Amino acid sequence: MKVAALILGILGGLFGIVGAIMVVFIGGIGGAFAAEGATQITGLGFAAIPLSLLGLIGGAMAMAKPKAAGIMMLLAGVGGFIAISAGFLLAGPLLIVGGILSLVAGKRPKKTVEISG
């Protein structure tokens, strides 16, 4: 489960960065045409970039520290949905599922091998 969390977290973080950059680009085009609320869209896109990086870092940490990684990925997934909604449509579910898998993997007891001799 840790490997799946690692893969989902990294993919979610990368897709989140791409989605956030696209939202910033769309907000910039709206600003060029003096559309109402374009600066707010651009600002939310810039806010989603650190959240995507948080998810990417959480995905990278999934093997070493699954609990912390799971919390980071869940925060990034939910925060990205709040910030840019449809721009996080691909990244959000990947980060949320990866975060849940990482938390579940962190709760599993480690198997111990007893050698009697």
C-alpha positions as CSV (number, residue, x, y, z in Angstrom):
1,M,0.0,0.0,0.0
2,K,2.9,2.3,0.6
3,V,4.0,2.0,-3.0
4,A,0.5,2.8,-4.3
5,A,0.4,5.8,-2.0
6,L,3.9,6.9,-3.3
7,I,2.8,6.6,-6.9
8,L,-0.6,8.3,-6.4
9,G,0.9,11.1,-4.4
10,I,3.6,11.9,-6.9
11,L,1.2,11.8,-9.9
12,G,-1.4,13.8,-8.0
13,G,1.2,16.5,-7.1
14,L,2.5,16.7,-10.7
15,F,-1.1,16.9,-12.1
16,G,-1.9,19.5,-9.5
17,I,1.0,21.7,-10.6
18,V,-0.1,21.4,-14.2
19,G,-3.7,22.2,-13.2
20,A,-2.7,25.2,-11.1
21,I,-0.5,26.6,-13.9
22,M,-3.5,26.2,-16.3
23,V,-5.7,28.1,-13.9
24,V,-3.1,30.9,-13.6
25,F,-2.9,31.0,-17.4
26,I,-6.7,31.2,-17.7
27,G,-6.9,33.9,-15.0
28,G,-4.2,35.9,-16.9
29,I,-6.2,35.7,-20.1
30,G,-9.3,36.9,-18.3
31,G,-7.3,39.7,-16.8
32,A,-6.1,40.7,-20.3
33,F,-9.7,41.0,-21.4
34,A,-10.6,42.8,-18.2
35,A,-13.0,40.1,-17.1
36,E,-14.5,40.4,-13.6
37,G,-12.9,38.2,-11.0
38,A,-9.9,37.3,-13.1
39,T,-7.4,38.5,-10.5
40,Q,-9.1,36.2,-7.9
41,I,-8.8,33.2,-10.3
42,T,-5.1,34.0,-10.8
43,G,-4.5,34.3,-7.0
44,L,-6.2,31.0,-6.3
45,G,-4.2,29.4,-9.0
46,F,-1.0,30.6,-7.4
47,A,-2.3,29.3,-4.0
48,A,-2.8,25.9,-5.5
49,I,0.9,25.6,-6.6
50,P,2.3,25.2,-3.0
51,L,-0.6,22.8,-2.2
52,S,0.4,20.7,-5.1
53,L,4.1,20.8,-4.0
54,L,2.9,19.7,-0.5
55,G,1.1,16.7,-2.1
56,L,4.2,15.9,-4.2
57,I,6.4,16.0,-1.1
58,G,3.9,13.9,0.8
59,G,3.9,11.3,-2.0
60,A,7.7,11.2,-1.9
61,M,7.6,10.6,1.9
62,A,5.0,7.8,1.7
63,M,7.5,5.0,2.2
64,A,9.5,6.5,5.1
65,K,6.8,8.3,7.1
66,P,3.4,7.1,6.0
67,K,1.3,8.9,8.6
68,A,2.9,12.4,7.9
69,A,2.7,11.7,4.2
70,G,-1.0,10.8,4.4
71,I,-1.9,13.9,6.3
72,M,0.1,16.0,3.8
73,M,-1.6,14.4,0.8
74,L,-5.1,14.8,2.3
75,L,-4.5,18.5,3.1
76,A,-3.2,19.1,-0.4
77,G,-6.1,17.3,-2.1
78,V,-8.8,19.0,-0.1
79,G,-7.1,22.4,-0.2
80,G,-6.6,22.1,-3.9
81,F,-10.3,21.4,-4.5
82,I,-11.2,24.4,-2.3
83,A,-8.8,26.6,-4.2
84,I,-9.3,25.8,-7.9
85,S,-12.1,23.2,-8.0
86,A,-12.2,22.0,-11.6
87,G,-8.5,22.7,-12.1
88,F,-7.8,20.0,-9.4
89,L,-10.2,17.5,-10.8
90,L,-7.5,15.0,-11.7
91,A,-5.0,15.7,-9.0
92,G,-7.5,15.9,-6.1
93,P,-8.8,12.3,-6.1
94,L,-5.2,11.0,-6.7
95,L,-4.0,12.9,-3.6
96,I,-6.9,12.0,-1.4
97,V,-6.8,8.3,-2.3
98,G,-3.0,8.3,-1.9
99,G,-3.4,10.0,1.5
100,I,-5.9,7.5,2.7
101,L,-3.8,4.5,1.5
102,S,-0.8,6.0,3.3
103,L,-2.7,6.5,6.5
104,V,-4.0,2.9,6.4
105,A,-0.5,1.6,5.7
106,G,0.8,3.6,8.7
107,K,-1.7,1.9,11.0
108,R,-0.9,-1.6,10.0
109,P,1.2,-3.5,12.6
110,K,4.6,-4.5,11.4
111,K,5.2,-8.2,11.0
112,T,7.8,-9.6,13.3
113,V,9.6,-12.9,12.7
114,E,10.5,-14.9,15.7
115,I,13.4,-17.4,15.4
116,S,13.4,-20.0,18.0
117,G,16.5,-22.1,18.3
